[in-house]
Amino acid sequence: MPGDGAHDETYAVLTDETRVRILLALAARYDEAWSSEWPTFSELREQVGVEDTSRFSYHLDELQDEFVRKVDGRYRPRVAALEIASAIRAGTYDGDAASVDPQGTDYECPHCGQALVAAYRDHSLFVVCPDHGAAVAYPLAPRALADRTLSEAIDVSLRRHACDVRLLRSGVCPRCVGTAGLSVPRESVPDSYLLDDVAYATASCEDCWLSYPLPVAHAVLGHPAVERLYDERGLGPADAQLGPHDLARVSEVADCDGDAPAVRLTVDLGDESLVVELDAACRVLDHWRR
């Protein structure tokens, strides 16, 4: 990986407003460019709104190689440019992002039965019990709440998390696409976690900041057999993570001797149970109904 100096040089390129506007302009052309063409120098300059040709040329040159490619006289963004443009539009870099005051939810605390309370602040969505602490806390860009209620944002976050877990089981980090995964057992969890009486695994990435405890039962989120079991009962990804049908509350986790399987998970939704066997990396080895 590049050293700190290389990173500093890359970040310095993005400190100028004109360069950021160039990236945003190229991202805005993304859809139509595939059916027509990417912009020429003059077309891009006009789109960005810079009259001084020399000044615009200087800033465009600074972006080339790392963020912008010139192909046959036309300019197209690299993936890094599109990711930066997406993050800016999502409000990821907005230090003064709006917050949402606490609101009651339909989910209950597993300890005291109180309604869990949801709130949004500091680019994170929290669902908590007033007396027992955090149930879930997910990073969430402000754009997610621009046209959704807080309840809808919770549902989106839980569905996204199920997709993240599915990637982690496959060894892929949902944040940086590096090498990541799940592992059992995890010996301790933060005191604020509501489900402190269940077995936990660890989600972690070798290349970025991602690392957090996860109930072992949640390690099967997004698996077709689990989704089918819930769907047959009119339940969805959100139900599998919060509320009375939370996987961590309706599952029995049993340690097995050896690494394969390492854990046997029995999901009991009443009339039928799903048994899932996992190895030490939480990969699904086998599953069956009983």
Buried (B, 14 or more C-beta within 10 A) or exposed (E): EEEEEEEEEEEEBBEBEBBBBBBBBBBEBBEEBEEEBBBBBEBBBBBBEBEEEEEBEEBBEBBEEBBBBBEEEBBBBBEBBBBBBEEBEBBBEEEEBEBBEBBEBEBBBBBEEEBBBBBBEEBBBBBBBEEBBBBBBBEBBBBBBEEEEBBEBBBBBBBBBBEBBBBBBEEBBBBBEEEBBBBBBBEEBEEEBBBBEBBBBBBBBEEEEBEBBBBBBBBBBBBEBBBEBBEEEEBBBBBBBBBEBBBBBBBEBEEEEEEEBBBBBBBEBEEEBBBBBBBBBBBBEEBEEE
